[in-house]
Amino acid sequence: MTPKLHHINLSTDKVEEMDTFYREVLGLARETEDVPALRMDEEVYAGDVTFLTDGDVHLHIARKDVEAGFRTGQLVNPVLEGHVAYRVDDIEAFKAQLEANGVPYSNWDDSAVAGWHQVYFYDPEGNVIEVHERRI
């Protein structure tokens, strides 16, 4: 099972300005097909997000939320500094792979995005990685 790069998430306080920049300067388009169904739950994450694509990989521009991890009780906060995300076909097998390698992770399940089971963990330099399975 090889995860496939799905999106890069940038966290910012300037969602609209960043959206305009990436669309006008880099020519990215709004993603309309594979857009996550955000739950917009104030207890999890209810920030503004825009979804762009180059036709292959997505760019998610999300409102920075320094307290999302505290509110959810999760160790890894994916909207503090942003993250890189990969998609897999079997999240349970991937979680077993993390455990076999001694990599701790935060299991967000589908608490933030309906139909996406998400886990987050750190690489050796502290960069946040998301791996998710789309279950829609």
Residue pairs with C-beta under 8 A, 6 or more apart in sequence:
1 88
1 89
1 90
1 93
1 94
1 97
3 86
3 87
3 88
3 94
3 131
4 86
4 87
4 88
5 57
5 84
5 85
5 86
6 57
6 58
6 85
6 86
6 87
6 132
7 57
7 58
7 59
7 60
7 84
7 85
8 57
8 58
8 59
8 60
8 82
8 83
8 84
8 85
9 59
9 60
9 61
9 62
9 78
9 79
9 82
9 83
9 84
9 85
9 130
10 18
10 59
10 60
10 61
10 62
10 82
11 62
11 63
11 64
11 65
11 79
11 80
11 81
11 82
12 18
12 61
12 62
12 63
12 64
13 63
13 64
15 47
15 48
15 49
15 50
15 61
15 62
15 63
16 48
16 50
18 50
18 61
19 50
19 52
19 61
22 28
22 52
22 59
22 61
23 29
23 30
23 52
26 54
28 52
28 53
28 54
28 59
29 52
29 53
29 54
29 55
30 50
30 51
30 52
30 53
31 51
31 52
31 53
31 58
34 58
34 134
35 51
36 51
36 113
36 114
36 115
36 116
37 113
37 114
37 115
37 136
38 45
38 49
38 112
38 113
38 114
39 45
39 111
39 112
39 113
39 114
40 46
41 111
41 112
43 71
43 72
44 68
44 71
44 72
44 111
44 112
45 65
45 68
45 79
45 112
47 62
47 63
47 64
47 65
47 79
48 62
48 63
49 60
49 61
49 62
49 63
50 60
50 61
51 58
51 59
51 60
52 58
52 59
52 60
52 61
53 59
60 85
62 79
62 82
63 79
64 79
64 80
65 77
65 79
65 80
66 77
66 80
68 74
68 77
68 78
68 79
68 80
69 75
69 76
69 77
69 80
69 106
72 108
72 111
74 106
74 108
74 120
75 104
75 106
76 105
76 106
76 120
76 121
76 122
76 128
77 128
78 108
78 118
78 120
78 128
78 130
80 128
81 128
82 128
83 120
83 127
83 128
83 129
83 130
84 127
84 128
84 129
84 130
85 129
85 130
85 131
85 132
86 129
86 130
86 131
86 132
87 131
87 132
87 133
87 134
88 94
88 131
88 132
88 133
89 133
90 133
91 117
91 119
91 131
91 132
91 133
94 119
94 131
94 133
95 105
95 107
95 119
98 104
98 105
98 119
98 121
103 121
104 121
105 119
105 120
105 121
106 119
106 120
106 121
107 119
108 118
108 119
108 120
109 117
109 118
110 116
110 117
110 118
110 135
112 118
113 132
114 136
115 134
115 135
115 136
116 132
116 133
116 134
116 135
116 136
117 132
117 133
117 135
118 130
118 131
118 132
119 130
119 131
119 132
120 128
120 129
120 130
121 128
121 129
121 131
122 128
122 129
123 129
